[in-house]
Every structure is written in structure tokens, then in C-alpha cells.
Amino acid sequence: MEVFIASPLSSLRAIKIVHTLVWAFFATCVIAIPVMAWRDELRLAAYFIGLVLVEIAVLSVNSWHCPLTPMAARFTEDRRPNFDIYLPEWLARWNKTIFGSLFVAGVLLTLGRWLGGLG
């Protein structure tokens, strides 16, 4: 039986692909929240809020980093903001600020629509 051992570069690429796919999923959830709230699909908005809250919980117990980041760090000395994900450097740097703000705005819109204050 032959054992395949991936090179550091291919391991890093695999981690970056998975990290990017996970990021895309949660970015889509964040963007969907205000859209669903605006369309009065509040149950769907709440579902997306719940998913993002799970992500926030995971990040909070990992010092506000994705659990994939230390895995990627084992395969490179690079520590730019996007060393572990296929995003432009500026977006990786400002990701939490941008999507955190969008998330809070989406939650507030959802609450406003749910309470009947925004119509």
C-alpha cells in the first residue's frame, strides 16, 4: 500500500480552498439577512442569523480567527491578511469590519420588520 503525502503547497492550497468556500457561504448568509427581512421572509432571515451566530461562536472560541488559519500557518511563513484564504488582501484585512457591520444592520432590519416598525 502506497501512502500519499501532500506537499506543503498543495496542503496550503486545499486549506485556502476550503476556507474560501466557508467564507463564501457565511458572506452569502450575511448578505441574505437584510434581503430576506426586506421581503418579509423573517423566518429565513432568522435562520441565516442563527447560522452566522454559530460562526461567531466558533470564531470567539478561536481568538477571533478561523480554525483553519493555524492549520494554514503550518505550511507557510506568509502572514499577510489573506495568506490562508483566496480573497484580495484588502478584503481579508477588513472582512470582519465589513461583514460584521452588514450583519448588525441586517439583524436590526430584521428586528425592525418583526416588530412592525419598518415597513
C-alpha positions in Angstrom: 0.0 0.0 0.0 1.4 3.4 -1.0 0.9 6.3 1.2 0.4 9.7 -0.4 1.8 12.7 1.5 0.7 16.0 0.1 3.3 18.8 -0.4 3.1 21.8 1.8 2.0 23.9 -1.1 -0.8 21.5 -2.1 -1.9 21.3 1.6 -2.0 25.1 1.8 -4.0 25.3 -1.4 -6.5 22.8 -0.1 -6.9 24.7 3.2 -7.3 28.0 1.3 -10.0 26.5 -1.0 -12.0 25.1 2.0 -11.6 28.4 3.9 -12.8 30.4 0.8 -15.8 28.2 0.4 -16.7 28.5 4.1 -16.2 32.3 3.9 -18.4 32.5 0.7 -21.2 30.5 2.5 -21.2 32.8 5.5 -20.8 36.0 3.4 -23.9 34.9 1.4 -25.8 34.3 4.7 -24.9 37.9 5.9 -26.0 39.4 2.6 -29.2 37.3 2.6 -30.3 38.6 6.0 -31.4 42.1 5.0 -32.7 40.9 1.7 -35.0 38.3 3.4 -36.0 40.9 6.1 -36.9 43.4 3.4 -39.0 40.8 1.6 -40.7 39.9 5.0 -39.3 36.4 4.9 -38.4 36.8 8.6 -38.2 33.1 9.3 -35.5 32.8 6.6 -33.7 35.9 7.9 -33.7 34.4 11.4 -32.3 31.1 10.1 -29.4 33.0 8.4 -28.9 35.0 11.6 -28.7 31.7 13.6 -26.1 30.3 11.1 -24.0 33.4 11.4 -24.3 33.3 15.2 -22.8 29.8 15.1 -19.9 31.1 13.1 -19.4 34.0 15.6 -19.4 31.5 18.4 -16.7 29.4 16.6 -14.6 32.5 15.9 -15.0 33.7 19.5 -13.6 30.5 21.0 -10.7 30.6 18.5 -9.4 34.1 19.4 -11.4 35.6 16.5 -9.7 33.6 13.9 -11.0 30.8 11.7 -9.9 27.4 13.0 -8.4 26.8 9.5 -5.9 29.7 10.0 -3.4 27.9 12.3 -3.6 24.9 10.0 -2.6 27.0 7.0 0.1 28.7 9.1 1.9 25.3 9.4 2.5 25.4 5.6 3.8 28.9 5.0 5.7 31.7 6.7 3.5 34.3 4.9 1.3 36.2 7.3 -0.5 38.7 5.1 -4.2 39.0 5.9 -5.0 36.7 3.0 -2.3 34.0 3.5 -5.0 31.4 4.4 -7.8 32.3 2.0 -8.4 33.2 -1.6 -9.6 36.8 -1.1 -8.0 40.1 -2.1 -5.7 41.3 0.7 -7.8 44.4 1.4 -11.0 42.3 1.8 -9.2 39.8 4.1 -7.9 42.7 6.2 -11.3 44.4 6.5 -13.5 41.3 6.4 -14.8 41.3 10.0 -15.5 45.0 9.9 -17.4 44.9 6.6 -19.4 41.8 7.2 -19.8 42.5 11.0 -21.4 45.8 10.1 -23.6 44.3 7.5 -24.6 41.6 9.9 -25.6 44.1 12.6 -27.5 46.2 10.1 -29.3 43.0 8.8 -30.2 41.9 12.4 -31.5 45.4 13.2 -33.6 45.5 10.0 -35.0 42.0 10.8 -35.9 43.1 14.3 -37.5 46.3 13.0 -39.6 44.4 10.4 -40.5 41.7 13.0 -41.6 44.4 15.5 -43.5 46.2 12.7 -41.6 49.4 13.0 -40.1 49.4 9.5 -42.4 48.9 6.6 
